[in-house]
Amino acid sequence: RLPGFPAAVVEAMTFTYEPAGYDFVNIVFRRAGTVIPLVLVRRRLWCLLFLHLIFVALLYFDVGNINRFVSKQAHLRSSQIQVLSGMNSFFLVFYISQCYTRYMVNHRAINNVFRSSHRFFLEVCSHMKPGGNKTIDLVARWMRLSMVLFFMEIRGKETQPTDWVILAQSGVVVSAERRFLERLIPPQRSLVLLYWMAKSTISGYAAINCVGKGPPVLWGFIARLNEYDDAQRTVHELINMPVPFPYFHLTQHVAIVSLSLWAYGMATELSPGSTLLYVLLLLSTVGITELGNSLTAPYGGQRDTQFPLHTWFRMFCQNQDFLLRCSGPGGRHGIRGCLDKADVLWPCDRNLSDATNVIPPRIESGCCGSRQLSQHSASDATAPRPRQEP
């Protein structure tokens, strides 16, 4: 697992489910993976419930002849509370919508970090393998080290000596690098590792002989590294720019005032059903606000809404290791080994009757720039392809 992720958090991250597999009973009586555990530990839930029970007790026992006072001067109709409740609903819907939008934007941003790394190594491997395998391995180790440190940084966790021990045991950092990096602050580590990767790529590319070697290819390598760095900076910007606090404060304030008025209004009914309805209203409203707050912090907030970075990183390493180790088509002879074999150039030539299943529809230009689809004719589909002589 990644350093900084406790075992309990790793096991509970991002509950995966199938909507079609949940019926009424499973939804009503399920507690794990829901917002209920988060709501039950919030003080405002119990404070508002306690406030409602105080109103019920005062009215039920008519303390200080309070019923007469309520009926003449402090009677609050439900229609009056509904005005504020409607405004509260509008604020909550807009707030949860913005929080979920930010959640999806964060999802795309953090996955772009993985994709930018894949793009870099796809380009590097295409030009530098097999002569530059050692350089590629060194750059890959430093990039994974930078990603692990980046994940710890966005979770707001300081790097501890035990974390460096885990990194050393996993083989992504050596002793000399650790002694140098652990004295730096996170932004400095990121820049130093990016510099190491760029210098190693330049030196390794200069030391090998490959087809099409030149400055444009080297510029492409550095551009891919810059894209990787930009992807990390984008995640930092999203974290440092949350939902504006005035709107967050207004939403929470309106919700609390609305729930307080309902605590008093439902207590005047002196009915067990009113208390039950208030409890359900309380759980729903507090649950929505807490869910929105959790969606705005997918890296270190509620466990069930955290991104499974440990799982994504493990899959990322497995996929990238295959790219770094694969020899490509043709085996040790390279792509030339495939080009010298005419029988592998057009696999569908062996069964021309099946070629119509793989030929896409032809796209023709229509009027006003529109595009029209037309199927290939039978002669196009069955026309033999020219074979290349060995």
C-alpha positions in Angstrom: 0.0 0.0 0.0 1.0 3.6 -0.4 2.7 5.4 2.6 0.3 7.5 4.6 -2.7 5.3 4.0 -3.8 3.4 7.1 -5.0 -0.2 6.5 -8.5 0.6 7.6 -8.7 3.5 5.1 -7.4 1.3 2.3 -10.0 -1.3 2.9 -13.0 1.1 3.1 -12.2 3.5 0.2 -14.8 4.1 -2.4 -17.5 1.5 -2.0 -18.3 -0.1 -5.4 -21.9 -1.2 -6.0 -24.3 -2.2 -8.7 -27.6 -0.2 -8.6 -29.7 -3.0 -10.1 -28.7 -5.4 -7.3 -30.2 -3.3 -4.5 -33.9 -3.7 -3.5 -35.9 -1.9 -0.9 -34.8 -4.0 2.0 -31.1 -3.6 1.2 -31.4 0.1 0.8 -33.4 0.7 4.0 -31.3 -1.5 6.3 -27.8 -0.9 5.0 -25.5 1.2 7.1 -22.0 0.4 5.8 -20.9 2.6 2.9 -23.6 5.2 3.5 -23.7 8.7 5.0 -25.4 7.5 8.2 -22.1 6.8 10.2 -20.8 10.2 9.3 -24.1 11.9 10.3 -24.4 10.2 13.7 -21.1 11.6 14.9 -21.9 15.2 14.1 -22.7 17.4 17.2 -25.2 19.5 15.4 -27.5 16.5 14.8 -27.7 15.7 18.5 -28.0 19.4 19.5 -30.9 20.0 17.2 -32.6 16.8 18.3 -32.0 17.7 21.9 -33.6 21.2 21.2 -36.7 19.5 19.7 -37.0 17.2 22.7 -36.8 20.2 25.1 -39.6 22.0 23.2 -41.7 18.8 23.4 -41.1 18.4 27.2 -41.9 22.1 27.9 -45.1 21.9 25.9 -46.2 18.5 27.1 -45.8 19.3 30.8 -47.0 22.9 30.3 -44.1 24.4 32.2 -44.9 27.9 33.3 -48.2 27.9 31.5 -46.3 27.9 28.2 -49.1 26.5 26.1 -51.2 29.6 26.6 -48.2 31.8 25.6 -47.6 29.6 22.5 -51.2 29.6 21.4 -51.6 33.4 21.7 -48.2 34.9 20.8 -45.8 32.3 19.6 -47.8 30.1 17.3 -45.9 29.1 14.2 -47.7 27.6 11.3 -46.1 25.1 9.0 -46.8 27.4 6.0 -44.5 30.0 7.5 -41.7 27.6 8.0 -42.1 26.3 4.4 -40.9 29.6 3.0 -37.5 29.3 4.6 -37.5 25.5 3.9 -38.0 26.2 0.2 -35.0 28.6 0.2 -33.0 26.0 2.1 -33.8 23.4 -0.4 -32.6 25.6 -3.2 -29.3 26.3 -1.5 -28.7 22.6 -0.7 -29.5 21.5 -4.2 -27.1 24.0 -5.7 -24.5 23.3 -3.1 -24.5 19.5 -3.6 -24.5 20.0 -7.4 -21.4 22.2 -7.2 -19.7 19.7 -4.8 -20.4 16.8 -7.1 -19.1 18.8 -10.1 -15.9 19.5 -8.3 -15.7 15.8 -7.3 -15.8 14.8 -11.0 -13.3 17.5 -12.0 -11.0 16.2 -9.3 -11.5 12.7 -10.6 -10.5 13.7 -14.1 -7.5 15.8 -12.8 -6.0 13.0 -10.7 -6.4 10.5 -13.5 -4.7 12.9 -15.9 -1.6 12.5 -13.7 -1.5 8.8 -14.5 -2.3 9.4 -18.2 0.4 12.0 -18.7 2.9 9.6 -17.3 1.8 6.9 -19.7 2.0 9.3 -22.6 5.6 10.2 -21.7 6.8 6.6 -21.4 5.0 5.6 -24.6 6.9 8.3 -26.5 10.2 7.5 -24.7 9.9 3.7 -25.3 9.1 4.3 -28.9 12.4 6.1 -29.5 14.8 4.8 -26.9 14.1 1.1 -26.6 16.0 -1.2 -26.4 19.3 0.8 -26.2 18.0 3.1 -23.5 16.4 0.6 -21.1 18.5 1.6 -18.2 17.7 5.3 -18.6 14.0 4.4 -18.9 14.0 2.4 -15.7 15.8 5.2 -13.8 13.3 7.8 -15.0 10.4 5.5 -14.2 11.6 5.0 -10.6 11.9 8.8 -10.1 8.5 9.4 -11.6 6.9 6.9 -9.3 8.6 8.4 -6.3 7.3 11.9 -7.3 3.8 10.4 -7.6 3.9 8.8 -4.2 5.1 12.1 -2.6 2.5 14.0 -4.5 -0.3 11.7 -3.2 0.9 12.2 0.3 1.1 16.0 -0.2 -2.5 16.3 -1.5 -3.7 14.3 1.5 -2.2 17.0 3.7 0.2 14.5 5.4 3.8 15.4 6.3 6.4 12.9 5.2 7.6 10.9 8.2 10.8 8.8 8.6 8.6 5.7 8.5 7.3 6.7 5.1 10.8 7.0 3.8 11.5 3.5 5.1 8.5 2.1 3.2 9.7 3.9 0.1 13.2 2.5 0.5 11.9 -1.0 1.0 9.8 -0.8 -2.1 12.8 0.2 -4.2 11.7 3.6 -5.4 14.4 5.6 -3.5 18.0 5.0 -2.5 19.8 6.2 0.6 21.6 9.1 -1.1 18.4 10.4 -2.7 16.5 10.0 0.6 19.1 12.1 2.5 18.9 14.8 -0.1 15.1 14.9 -0.6 13.9 14.6 3.0 15.5 18.0 3.8 13.4 19.7 1.1 9.8 21.0 1.3 7.3 19.3 -1.1 7.4 21.9 -3.9 11.2 21.7 -3.9 11.1 17.9 -4.1 8.7 18.1 -7.0 11.0 20.4 -9.0 14.1 18.5 -8.2 12.6 15.2 -9.3 11.3 16.8 -12.4 14.8 18.1 -13.1 16.4 14.7 -12.5 14.0 13.1 -14.9 14.6 15.7 -17.6 18.4 15.5 -17.3 18.4 11.7 -17.3 16.2 11.6 -20.4 18.4 14.1 -22.2 21.6 12.2 -21.3 20.1 8.8 -22.2 18.8 10.0 -25.5 22.1 11.6 -26.5 23.9 8.3 -25.7 21.9 6.0 -28.0 21.6 5.7 -31.8 18.1 5.5 -33.1 16.1 6.3 -36.3 14.8 9.8 -36.5 17.0 11.2 -33.8 17.0 14.9 -33.5 16.0 18.0 -31.4 12.2 17.7 -32.2 12.0 14.3 -30.5 13.9 15.5 -27.5 11.7 18.5 -27.3 8.7 16.2 -27.3 10.1 14.3 -24.3 10.5 17.5 -22.3 7.0 18.6 -23.3 5.6 15.4 -22.0 7.3 15.9 -18.7 5.9 19.4 -18.5 2.4 17.9 -19.1 3.0 15.6 -16.2 4.0 18.5 -14.0 1.0 20.6 -15.2 -1.4 17.7 -14.3 -0.1 17.7 -10.7 -0.3 21.5 -10.5 -4.0 21.3 -11.7 -4.8 19.0 -8.8 -3.1 21.4 -6.3 -5.1 24.3 -7.7 -8.4 22.5 -7.3 -7.5 21.7 -3.7 -6.4 25.2 -2.9 -9.6 26.7 -4.4 -12.6 25.1 -2.6 -16.2 26.2 -2.6 -16.2 29.9 -1.6 -16.5 30.1 2.2 -19.3 32.8 2.1 -21.6 30.4 0.1 -20.6 27.4 2.3 -21.4 29.5 5.4 -24.7 30.7 4.1 -25.8 27.2 3.1 -25.0 25.8 6.5 -26.6 28.7 8.3 -29.9 28.5 6.4 -30.0 24.7 7.0 -29.5 25.2 10.8 -32.1 27.9 11.1 -34.6 25.9 9.1 -34.1 22.8 11.2 -34.3 24.9 14.4 -37.7 26.3 13.3 -39.0 22.8 12.4 -37.8 21.6 15.8 -40.1 24.1 17.4 -42.9 23.8 14.9 -43.2 20.0 15.0 -42.9 20.1 18.8 -46.2 22.1 19.1 -48.0 19.1 17.6 -47.3 17.0 20.7 -47.4 13.9 18.6 -45.0 11.0 18.4 -45.4 11.0 14.6 -44.2 14.6 14.5 -41.0 13.7 16.4 -40.4 10.8 14.0 -40.8 13.0 11.0 -38.4 15.6 12.5 -35.8 12.9 13.1 -36.1 11.8 9.4 -35.9 15.4 8.3 -32.9 16.0 10.5 -31.1 12.9 9.2 -31.8 13.8 5.6 -30.7 17.5 5.8 -27.6 16.9 7.8 -26.7 13.9 5.6 -26.9 16.0 2.4 -24.7 18.8 3.9 -22.2 16.3 5.1 -22.2 14.4 1.8 -21.5 17.7 0.0 -18.6 18.5 2.4 -17.1 15.0 1.8 -17.3 15.3 -2.0 -15.2 18.5 -1.9 -12.4 16.6 -0.2 -11.9 13.3 -2.1 -8.3 12.9 -1.1 -8.5 13.1 2.7 -12.1 13.4 3.8 -14.8 10.8 4.3 -13.4 7.3 3.7 -16.3 6.2 1.5 -15.9 9.2 -0.9 -12.1 9.1 -1.1 -10.5 8.2 -4.4 -8.9 4.7 -4.2 -5.4 6.1 -5.0 -3.8 2.9 -3.7 -5.7 0.7 -6.2 -5.2 3.1 -9.1 -1.5 3.4 -8.4 -1.1 -0.4 -8.3 -2.9 -0.8 -11.6 -0.9 2.1 -13.0 2.4 0.4 -12.1 1.3 -3.0 -13.5 0.3 -1.5 -16.8 3.4 0.7 -17.1 5.7 -2.2 -16.2 4.3 -4.2 -19.1 5.0 -1.3 -21.4 8.5 -0.9 -20.2 9.3 -4.7 -20.4 7.5 -5.7 -23.6 9.8 -6.2 -26.6 7.2 -5.2 -29.3 6.2 -7.1 -32.4 8.8 -9.1 -34.2 10.6 -10.2 -31.0 14.3 -9.6 -31.1 14.2 -8.7 -34.7 12.0 -5.7 -34.0 9.3 -4.4 -36.3 11.4 -5.4 -39.3 10.7 -9.0 -38.4 7.0 -8.4 -39.0 7.5 -6.4 -42.2 9.6 -9.3 -43.7 6.6 -11.7 -43.3 3.9 -11.0 -45.8 1.4 -13.4 -44.2 1.0 -11.2 -41.1 0.3 -7.9 -42.9 -3.3 -8.5 -43.8 -4.7 -11.2 -41.4 -8.3 -10.9 -42.8 -7.1 -11.9 -46.3 -7.2 -15.5 -45.3 -11.0 -15.4 -45.0 -12.3 -12.7 -47.3 -15.9 -13.5 -46.4 -15.4 -12.2 -42.9 -13.8 -8.9 -44.1 -17.2 -7.2 -44.4 -17.6 -7.4 -40.6 -14.5 -5.2 -40.0 -14.9 -2.6 -42.8 -16.5 0.5 -41.3 -19.1 2.5 -43.2 -17.8 5.0 -45.7 -18.2 8.7 -44.7 -19.1 11.0 -47.6 -19.5 14.7 -47.6 -23.0 16.0 -47.8 -24.5 19.4 -48.5 -23.6 22.3 -46.2 -20.6 20.4 -44.8 -22.7 17.6 -43.3 -21.5 14.0 -43.4 -23.5 11.1 -44.8 -22.9 7.4 -44.1 -23.0 4.8 -46.8 -22.2 1.2 -46.7 -19.3 -0.2 -48.8 -20.5 -2.0 -51.9 -20.1 -5.7 -52.2 -17.3 -5.2 -54.7 -15.4 -3.0 -52.2 -15.8 -5.6 -49.5 -14.8 -8.6 -51.5 -12.1 -7.0 -53.6 -8.8 -8.8 -52.8 -6.1 -6.7 -51.2 -2.7 -6.6 -52.9 -0.2 -8.9 -51.2 3.4 -7.8 -50.6 6.0 -10.1 -51.9 8.4 -11.4 -49.3 
